[in-house]
Amino acid sequence: MSFDDISYPPDTFDLIYSNDAFLHSVDKKVMLEGVCRVLKPGGALVFSDILENPEAPKEVLEHIYARLELDCLGTKDLYTNVLKASGLSEVETILDTRNMERHYGMTKYSAQVLKHQELLGVVSEDFIAKQVSGLTKW
């Protein structure tokens, strides 16, 4: 199963919860429509995710796109428009960037220092370098 091909039948779930995962979908519109399709009427979708600021220059985001192998992260407007068109209503949105620098700074430090040797047993040095390059831009 993938984000873009959710194979559950319609109206399967009362609650769908996602934590920083939707941004990894290649086609966020298709993924969000699929999520709405499998959500029961009256059900709830709760998620946190990293959203793209539409005012951010694309060249600033290029390293992030490369690290995640995406061409966009998705914007609040994209998520809101697709979810509303699919019949959901927005209850609350909290935009909070206060911990991003600390979180991604620690992730970068772990990849470079704390867990570097352990990671090399699973992924290549090139993969780690690509991830660290993208993490530098957060």
C-alpha positions in Angstrom: 0.0 0.0 0.0 1.2 3.5 -0.7 0.0 7.0 0.0 -1.3 7.3 -3.5 -3.1 4.0 -3.6 -5.0 3.5 -0.3 -6.7 0.1 -0.8 -9.1 0.1 2.1 -12.8 0.3 1.3 -14.7 3.5 1.6 -15.9 4.6 5.1 -13.5 2.3 7.0 -12.0 4.5 9.7 -13.5 6.7 12.5 -10.2 8.4 13.0 -7.1 8.9 10.8 -4.0 10.2 12.5 -0.7 11.1 10.8 2.4 12.6 12.3 4.8 14.2 9.8 4.1 11.7 7.1 1.8 13.3 4.5 4.6 15.5 3.2 6.3 12.3 1.8 3.5 11.7 -0.7 4.4 12.4 -4.3 0.8 13.4 -5.1 -0.7 15.1 -2.1 -4.1 15.7 -3.8 -4.6 12.0 -4.6 -3.3 11.0 -1.1 -5.7 13.4 0.7 -8.6 12.4 -1.4 -7.9 8.7 -0.6 -7.7 9.5 3.1 -11.1 11.3 2.9 -12.5 8.3 1.0 -11.7 5.8 3.7 -12.8 8.1 6.6 -16.3 7.4 7.8 -18.9 10.2 7.7 -18.5 12.2 10.9 -14.9 10.8 11.4 -11.9 12.9 12.2 -8.6 13.4 10.5 -5.8 14.7 12.8 -2.4 15.3 11.4 0.8 17.3 11.9 3.1 17.9 9.0 5.7 20.1 7.5 4.1 22.6 5.1 5.8 24.7 2.5 5.6 28.5 2.9 4.4 29.6 -0.6 6.5 32.7 -0.2 9.7 30.8 0.3 12.0 31.1 -2.7 12.2 27.7 -4.6 16.0 27.8 -4.6 16.0 27.8 -0.8 13.8 24.7 -0.8 15.8 22.8 -3.5 18.0 20.9 -1.0 14.9 19.9 1.0 13.2 18.7 -2.1 16.3 16.7 -3.1 16.6 15.1 0.3 13.0 14.0 0.3 12.9 13.3 -3.4 9.9 15.6 -3.9 9.0 18.6 -6.0 7.0 20.3 -3.3 6.1 19.8 0.4 2.5 21.0 0.1 1.0 24.2 1.4 -1.7 24.9 3.9 -3.9 26.1 1.1 -3.5 22.9 -0.9 -4.4 20.8 2.2 -7.3 23.0 3.1 -8.7 23.1 -0.4 -8.5 19.4 -1.1 -9.9 18.4 2.3 -12.8 20.9 2.1 -13.6 19.7 -1.5 -13.7 16.2 -0.1 -16.3 17.2 2.5 -14.2 17.7 5.6 -14.5 20.9 7.6 -11.5 22.5 9.4 -11.8 22.6 13.2 -8.4 23.9 14.1 -5.1 24.7 12.5 -2.0 25.5 14.5 1.1 26.7 12.6 4.1 26.4 14.8 7.8 26.4 13.6 9.5 26.9 17.0 11.0 23.5 17.3 12.0 22.8 13.7 15.5 24.1 14.0 16.2 22.1 17.2 14.6 18.9 15.8 16.4 19.0 12.5 19.7 20.2 14.1 19.6 17.1 16.4 18.7 14.9 13.5 21.7 16.2 11.5 24.0 15.8 14.5 22.8 12.2 15.0 23.5 11.4 11.3 26.9 13.0 11.4 28.1 12.0 14.9 26.0 10.0 17.3 24.7 7.3 14.9 27.0 7.7 11.9 28.7 4.3 12.1 25.4 2.6 12.8 23.8 4.2 9.8 26.7 3.1 7.6 25.7 -0.5 8.3 22.4 0.2 6.6 22.8 3.1 4.1 25.6 4.5 2.0 27.8 7.5 2.9 26.3 9.3 -0.1 22.8 8.8 1.3 23.9 10.2 4.6 25.6 13.2 2.9 22.4 13.9 0.9 20.3 13.8 4.1 22.7 16.0 6.0 22.8 18.5 3.1 19.0 18.8 3.1 18.9 19.0 6.9 21.3 22.0 6.9 18.6 24.0 5.1 15.9 23.6 7.7 
